[in-house]
């Protein structure tokens, strides 16, 4: 009997398996597809690989600003896809070597939980019954598909299918203005598509700090992305040229498209888990867990997207480590703050409370912004748009940092440490930031909370 059986080899599952093996546990991980899950195979990594191509195209559009003249260039979709596949293949192979090197048993096939100690796996060589003292469900999530007339049109795709594009669509309609929708809108806009984003709410990126959302919306529109808010899709019709029929603020709107991307979010996927028979409770559409990621069925844990706490790969990995250390060491899980990165142009990265959340919680707070337009490194990069927004409580403890600008996804690491460790403005004041770097913008934004910023007027 194994100490732990992990169902799913995504960023939560394979990390949990490796950490358990490091602690001396006997572990089996069951995976029916490719290791790395949605993130590596159909999400984060392929999207960011294509994002890099789009980023270079954006530079080329302004290449004369850098004293370089480029007469002509073209997009080679086959080469883009080849590069994407090579990167995915390299990383998947790396995970497989890590599992093998740590002594984790790998079973490939469809796993079904029989009871809290047994898992049946249908492999290409027949049925296998696994026994374990503890089970970890790490089966991830899948695209949310709305109940809409025409949704199964061949020209309507999810993020999975659009990543396999063979040509750049002339007209792309994106249903949904969340992270997935806006990332793809940005990518294909940079590649030359006419992009229209349709949102039922009053803004895109609704869950981030509204000051960031509003400023990014203006920048997205300036780049050529059309954004229709307070607009609901009624029907999708047509074949070669699709018609998306909507109800907007001024009545019916019909938008033509070569391709429609459904980006309405994701939902927990727990195929192979008989929720009712196992006595596992749900929290809406996700598996309900306690503070240690244990489900209502003792000995069965759920980590990553499937528990609905945070649909991010790094959150899944963190939960995997935490759950395993609880199982083996009896360690109580720590709810760390989780940063979030949005790969638009410019990048957006956030951690901690938004200003709206601070208000809702009744927290007495202070806020300050520092513009990248006043940062030497950002101007040298030709990316002076955007800002860093820092929020502290009345005692100067940092509770939220929100960044829109160059390399925001890298800058958010320092911000995450500051918020996670409850650092104060005084703590960060003592940290010397090298020059010229983008990190200076973060430093100035934080110092401004105490009216000590040097390169901006403290009001």
N, C-alpha and C positions, 0 to 999 in steps of 0.2 A: 504493500500500500504506500502510495506517495504521500509526502507531507502536504503538497499543494498541487492541484490541477488548475491550470489557467485556460479558460475558453476564450480564444482570440489572441492573435499575435500582433496587435497594433501597438501604438506608442505607450499604452497603458499595460497591455498584456506582456509584451516581451521584456519591458523594463522590470515589471513585477517578478517575472520568472528569473531574470538574471540576478536581481537583488536577493531573492530567496536562496538561490544557489550560492551566492557569496556568503550567506549566513549559515551555510551547511545543510540546507534543506534539500530533500529529494523532490524534484519538480518535473512536471510534464506540461507542455504547452500544446494546445490543439489549434491548428490554423487550417482553414479550408481554401484560402487563396494565397496571397503573397504577404510575407511579413512586412510590418510597417503600417498596415491598415490603410484607412482612407487617407490619412495625412500624407504618407509617403507615396502611395500609388495613384490616388485620385484627388489629392487636396493640396496641402501646403507646399510640398516640394515641386510637383509639376507646375503648379500655378506660379510659384516664385521663379522657376526656371524661365517660363514664358514672360513673366513680369520683367526679368532682366533684359530680354529682347526688346520689350516695349520701352524700357528705360533708356536703352541705347538709341532707339528711334527718336525719343524725345530730345536727346542730346543732339542728334543729327539735324533736327529741325532748327536748332539754334547754334549750329556748329560755327557759323561765321563770327559769333560773339567771342570765340576763343582764338580767332586768327587763323582758322583753318577753312579751306575751301574744298568742298566735296561736290563734284559735278553730278554724280548720279549714284543711286543705290536702289536695290530692290529686296523684297522679302522672299526668302526661300522657305516655304512652310515645311517642306520635307526635311530640310536641315534642322529647323526648329524642333520638329518632332523627334528626329534622330537624337539630337542632343538631350532632349528631355528623357527619352528612353534609356540612354546611356547613364545618366545621372541616377535615375530610379534604380536601374539594374545594379549599379555599383553600391548604392546604399542598402538595398535589399540583401545583396550578397554579404555585406558587412554585418548585418544583423544576424544572418544565419551562422556566420563564423563566430560571432560573439556568443550565441546560444550554445553552439557546439563546444567552444573553448571553456565555457563555464559549467559544462556537464549537464545542461538542460536537455531532457528528452523531448524530441519534437515528433508529434503525430500529425500527419496531414490528412484532412478529411472533414466531413460535417459532424460536428459534435452535438449531442443531445444529452441534457442532464436527466438521468433516471431518478436519482434521489440525491440527498445532500452529500453522499459519499461515492456516487458512481456516475460515470459519463460513458455513453455509448458513442463510438466514432465509426462512421461509415467511410472506410478508406477504399482505395482502388483495389486493394487485395482482400477486401472483406471487412467484416465487423470486428471491432475491438472494444472490449469493456475495460475501462480504467477505474481504479479505486484510489480515493484520496481522502485524507483527513479533513482538508479544507478545499473549497472551490472558490475560484475568483472568476466572475463574469466580466469579460472585457470585450464585448461584442460590438461596441461602437454605435454608429448612427447611420441614417440614410436620409436622402433628400425628402423633404416634405412636398408632396404633390397635391395641389389644391383640387377640389372637386369643381371642375370647370368644363363647360362644353368646348370641345376641340382640343383639350389638353393632351390628347394622345396623337395629335398631328405629327407627322414625321419631321416637321420643321421645328418642333418644340423639344428642347433638350434640357437636361439638368447639368450641373457642373461636371459630372462624370463624363458625359458625352462631348461637351464643348471643348474639353481638354484634348480631344482627338481630332480637332478641326483639320480639314484638308485644304481649306481656302479661307481667306478672311472675308466674312460676310460684308456686303455693301451696307446693309441696314440691319442693325441688331436691336431688338427690344428686350429689355431686362425687366422681369416681373419681380420686384422686391428691391428695396434700397438699403439692405443690411450689408454686412461685411462682404459676403460672397458676391452679391450683386454689384456692389461698387468697385470691388477689385477687378472683376471681369469687364465692367463698363470702362474702367480706366485703361485696362490692357488693350481692348479692342479699339477704343477711341484712338489710342496712340498708334495702332496699326493701320488706321485709316477708315474704320467703320463709322457710319453715322449711328450714334447710340442714343436710344431713348430709354430712360428709366421710369417705370411706373410704380408709384407708391400709394398705398391706401391711406397712410398716415400723413401728418402735416409736415414731415421732414424725413430726410434720409438719415442713416446712422443714428437712429432715434435714441439708442441707449448710451451714447457717449455724451460728454459735456456739451451743452447746447452752443456754447460760444465757439467751440471747435467745429461742430456740425454746421453751423450757419456760415462760418468763414469758408469751410471746405466746399459747401454747396455753391457759393459764389465762384470759387476757383474752378470747380468742375464745369459749371455752365460756361465760364470764360473759355475753357479748353474745347468747348463744342459739344459737351454732353447735355442733352435735353432732359430735364427732370420734371416730371408731372406728379405733383403731390395731391393728396385728397382725391385720388382717381382710382376707381375700382374697375377691374377687368370683368366684362360680362361674357365674352365669347371669343374664341379664336377660330377663324375660318380661312379657307383658301388652301392652295397646294404649293405651287412654286413660289408665289408671292403671297405671304400670309397677311391676313388682316386681323389686327388685334382691336376688338371693339370694346370701348371703355365708356364709363360714365364719369365725367369730370366735373369741375366746379361750374362750368358753363354748359353742361349738357353732354350729349354723346360726342365721343372722339373716336376716330378710326385711324389707326396707325399701321402703315405697311412695313413689312419686314421680310428679310431673307431668312432670318433665324430668330427664334424666341428662346431666351434663357429663363427657366423657372428658378428663381433664387429666393424662395419663401422660407428659407431656414432648413434645419435638419431635425429629425426626431430619433429617439432611441430605437435601436435595432436589437431585439433579443430573440432572434430565431434560434431554435434549439433549447429554449428555456420555457418549460410549461409553468407559467406564473401561478396559475390556480392550483395545480397539483402539488407544487413545491411550497405553497403557502407564502409566496413572496408578494408583498404589498407594493402597489404602484403609487407614485406621486404624480398625478395627472398621467402623462404618457411615458414617464421614466420610472426606473426601479428605485424605490425608496430605500435609503440607507441611513444608518445612524452616524454619529460623529467619527466612528472608526471604519466607515464604509461597509459595515456588515448589514445585510438585508434582514428582514423579519424572520427569515429561515436561518437559524443559527449555524454557523460554519460556512455559510455562502456569502461571499462578498461581491460587490459590484463597483467597478471603477471606470472612470472615463466618461465618454459621451452617454453611455447607457444609463448612468444615474442622473443625468441632466443638470448636474451642479455647475459645470463649466465645460462647454463644448470646444475645448482647445487641447491640442496635443500635449503641450507642456503641463497642463493641469492633469491630464490622464497619467502621464509619467510620474508626476509628483504623488498622485493618489496611489499608484501602484507601489511605490517605495513605502509610503506611509502604511498602507494596508498590510503589506508583508512584514514590516517591522512590528506592527501590532500583533500579527498572528504568531510570529516566532519569538519576539522579545517582550511582548506584552506592553509595548510602548504605546502611549496615548497619541493619537494622530493630532497634528498641529495644522490648523486652518491658515495656511499662508495666504498673503495677498497674491492675486494672480494678474500679471500684466497682460494686456491685449494689444496686438499689433495689426494694423490695417494697411495693406500694401496698395495704396492708391498713389496718385501723384499730386501733392507730396505725400510722403508716408504719415501715418497717424499712429501714435502709441500712447496708451493710457494705463494708469494704475491707481488704485485707491478710489476715494469718493469723488464724484463729480460735484460741482457747485450745487446742482439741483438736489442731489442726495444729501448733502450737508444741511441744506435748508430744511428738507423734509424731516431730518432727524433732530432738528432743533439745535444744531451745533453752532455755537458762536465761532465764526471763521473769518480768516483773512485770505485775500487772494492777490496775486501779482502776476503780470505778464512781462516777458522779455521777447522782443521781436528778433527773428533771425536776420532781418535787414540791418541790424546793428552789430552783427557778428562777422568778424573778418573772414573766418574759414568758410562760412556759408556764402558770402559774397564771392570769394575766390572760386568756389564750386559753381557759381552761377545759380545758386538756389537760395536766394534771400527771402523767399515767401514763407509765411508761417510764423509760429511763436511757441514759446514754452509758457504754460500756465501752472503756477504752483499754488496750492491751497494748504493752509495750516489751521489748527484750532487756535483759540485765544492765547494758549500757552506756547505758541510757536512750534508745536509738534506737527510735522508734515503728515497730512492725511490724504492727499491726492496730488498727482502730477500728470499733466496732459500736454502732449507734444504733437505739433503738426509742423513738419519741416524735414530737411535732409537728414537721413539716417536716424529717424525717430525710433525705429525698431531696435537700434543699437543703444541709443541714449537712454532708453527706458530701463535698462538694467540698473544703472546707478540710482535712478528714481525708485525702482522697486526695492532695492536694499534700504534706501532711506525710509520709505513708508513701512516696510516690513519690520524694521528694527526700531520704529517709533523715534526716529532721529529728529532733532530740532534744527532750527535755522542756525543756532550757535554751533552745533555739531558739524554742519556742512561748511560753515564759514571757515573752519580750521583746515579744511581739505583744500590743498593747492591744486588748481586745475591748469594743466599745461596749455601753452599758447603757441600758435593759434589752433584751437580745436572747437568743435561744435559743443563740447561739454561745458564750455564757458557760458553758453546761453542758458543752460540749466542752472549753473551756479548763480548767475546774475538774477534769474527769476526767483530763486530761493532767497537770496540776500535782500531782494526788494520787498519781501514780506516784512522785513524789519527796517525798511527804508535805508538799507545800506548798500544798494546796488551802485556800482561805480559808473557804468556806461549807459544809464538811463536816468531820467529825472524822477526822483522819488517824491510822490505826491501823497 
